[in-house]
Amino acid sequence: MEDYYAYHHRVVAKKRRRRAVIASLAVLALLCAGVGAFYFAGGQQGLAALFSSEPGEAAVGGPAGQPVPDAVPAGTALPAPTPTPAPAPPTAAPDAAPYVPQRLLPAVDAAVWDTAVPVPAPDTMDTGYYNTDFRMAAVPANGTVDDSYFNTVTFAGDSIASGLGLASYKALPNAHYAAYKSAGASSFVYNTTMENAVTGTKETPMETILASQPDYVYVHIGTNDLVNPTGEENFIALYERLIDMLHEQLPGVVIYIQSIPGVQEEVVQTRPGLYAERIMTVNNMVANLALRKGCYFINTQEALAYADGSAIDEYSASDGIHFNPTGYHAWADYLRTHTVWDRRSVYVGQNPYYIYGR
């Protein structure tokens, strides 16, 4: 077993050999760089003549066996160097097409990569308003607002919406109401004088909404418009005009559009336009309208109807269209839990958005 000194001398010798190898490689690299620089600076012709001389021919000077003169006598004119003739360009056949350089992947030039074109839809796919699912476009459940939130809410709609404000039902009596019997979209657009189903006052809807100075407007119409089995496009056009009017006269006010609720199955016998499948299709159109107009869509049908769209029996009034007090309280509870966050809102329990620090 070697001692420390033997081990030390062996390590030192190894380091010296490594340094010698590195120094030799560095010198070799410098020599190669110098030869390369000399070659590209003009010495390539001499080196080429040196290494390409034929047998019987001197590497430098004249033919073999003849001495090279030491110097040219003074005053002797040197002959002009003979220019090297340029190679003649290749001649093509008389009928050959001119040569055109070919690019790799020529199809890329013709590819329309920055243009979008509509894809034809099959006959079975709905387009336009019908490709919006109102259930997916609705405001999700959030924190529960305190009832003081509705102090600055105005409900604009028909007699179905007026049940929320009836004092005897005690659902949301502190809100403001511009709700009228048999009202539809045209009633608001044409500002027809009607009797308020909550207060009993004769009034015009738009003036009543403006006078309430709301922070939020909740619109609920559609049942009266759909009594007839046709006219969805006209209804949506009037609905869109109503939203435009609200935006124009109440800039900055948040607008919620509520879904059209379902009715009892027997109602369809006398009002054929109110069958569940049609109401759900029109709700798709209304949700699309809300998205296009910068409003929030609330799917109140989720709380008031079965999965097939018909009204829940326990919530329905005797006419199968309106709701009883239990139904209106379920509706009010749904509205309390489906609002978008606002710094002015007071929440029951922990504010669900306290993480934002506002």
Secondary structure, DSSP 8 states (H G I E B T S, - for coil): ---HHHHHHHHHHHHHHHHHHHHHHHHHHHHHHHHHHHIIIIIHHHHHHHHS--TTB-SSSSBTTS---S---TT------------------TT--------SSTHHHH---S--------TTS--GGGG--HHHHS------B-GGGGGGEEEEEEHHHHGGG-TTTTSSTTSEEEEETT--HHHHHTT--EEBTTT--EE-HHHHHHHT--SEEEEE--TTTTSSS--HHHHHHHHHHHHHHHHHHSTT-EEEEE------GGGGGT-GGG-HHHHHHHHHHHHHHHHHTT-EEE-THHHHB-TTS-B-GGGB-TTSSSB-HHHHHHHHHHHHTS----TT--BSSS-TTGGG--
